[in-house]
Amino acid sequence: MSLQLTLYTRPRCGLCDLLHEDLLALCRGRAVDVLLVDVDGDPDLKALYGTRIPVLVGEGVVLCEGRLDADAVRAFLDQRRAATGVA
């Protein structure tokens, strides 16, 4: 079992690529799957996240926007691991 994080992004987004790379490094060795979602493919997501991307969400909670907040993501993963044994 693994924890899923969702990264809202769009093609040719340098900040998105950077956050994704940093996130993968941070999650190395943890039971975490990262789902990439292109906001431009869904009008509702584009309206919600279009100017805020990249946006990282875990279990419906926005963990960070624009740049990786490593402390917030670590805290979220540690909290989920304590609660569920996953991550």
C-alpha positions as CSV (number, residue, x, y, z in Angstrom):
1,M,0.0,0.0,0.0
2,S,1.3,3.5,-0.8
3,L,0.2,7.1,-0.2
4,Q,-0.8,9.1,-3.3
5,L,0.2,12.7,-3.8
6,T,-1.3,14.7,-6.7
7,L,0.8,17.3,-8.5
8,Y,-1.3,19.7,-10.6
9,T,0.8,20.8,-13.5
10,R,0.9,21.7,-17.2
11,P,3.2,20.9,-20.1
12,R,6.3,23.1,-20.5
13,C,6.1,24.4,-17.0
14,G,9.6,24.8,-15.6
15,L,8.4,25.3,-12.0
16,C,6.3,22.2,-12.3
17,D,9.3,20.1,-13.5
18,L,11.5,21.4,-10.7
19,L,8.9,20.7,-8.0
20,H,8.3,17.2,-9.4
21,E,12.1,16.4,-9.4
22,D,12.5,17.8,-5.9
23,L,9.5,15.8,-4.7
24,L,10.7,12.6,-6.2
25,A,14.0,13.1,-4.4
26,L,12.3,13.8,-1.1
27,C,10.0,10.8,-1.4
28,R,12.8,8.3,-2.4
29,G,12.6,5.3,-0.1
30,R,9.0,6.1,1.0
31,A,5.8,4.3,-0.1
32,V,4.6,7.3,-2.1
33,D,3.0,7.5,-5.6
34,V,2.9,10.9,-7.4
35,L,0.1,11.4,-9.8
36,L,0.7,14.2,-12.3
37,V,-2.5,15.9,-13.5
38,D,-2.5,18.4,-16.4
39,V,-4.9,21.2,-15.4
40,D,-5.3,22.3,-19.0
41,G,-7.1,19.0,-19.7
42,D,-10.0,19.9,-17.3
43,P,-11.8,23.2,-17.3
44,D,-12.7,23.0,-13.6
45,L,-9.1,22.2,-12.6
46,K,-7.8,24.9,-14.9
47,A,-10.1,27.5,-13.2
48,L,-9.1,26.3,-9.8
49,Y,-5.4,25.8,-10.2
50,G,-4.5,27.5,-13.5
51,T,-2.5,30.4,-12.2
52,R,-1.3,28.7,-9.1
53,I,0.5,25.7,-10.5
54,P,2.4,23.7,-9.6
55,V,0.2,22.7,-6.7
56,L,0.9,19.6,-4.6
57,V,-2.1,18.0,-2.8
58,G,-2.2,15.1,-0.4
59,E,-5.6,13.7,0.7
60,G,-7.4,16.8,-0.4
61,V,-5.0,19.2,1.5
62,V,-2.8,21.6,-0.5
63,L,0.7,21.0,0.7
64,C,2.5,23.6,-1.4
65,E,2.2,25.8,-4.4
66,G,4.9,27.1,-6.8
67,R,7.9,25.6,-5.0
68,L,8.3,22.5,-2.9
69,D,7.8,23.1,0.8
70,A,9.9,20.2,1.9
71,D,9.1,20.7,5.6
72,A,5.3,20.7,4.9
73,V,5.6,17.6,2.8
74,R,7.8,15.7,5.3
75,A,5.4,16.7,8.1
76,F,2.4,15.4,6.1
77,L,4.2,12.1,5.2
78,D,5.3,11.6,8.8
79,Q,1.8,12.3,10.1
80,R,0.3,9.8,7.6
81,R,2.9,7.2,8.5
82,A,2.1,7.5,12.2
83,A,-1.6,7.3,11.5
84,T,-1.6,4.5,8.9
85,G,1.8,2.9,8.8
86,V,2.1,4.1,5.1
87,A,4.7,6.5,3.7
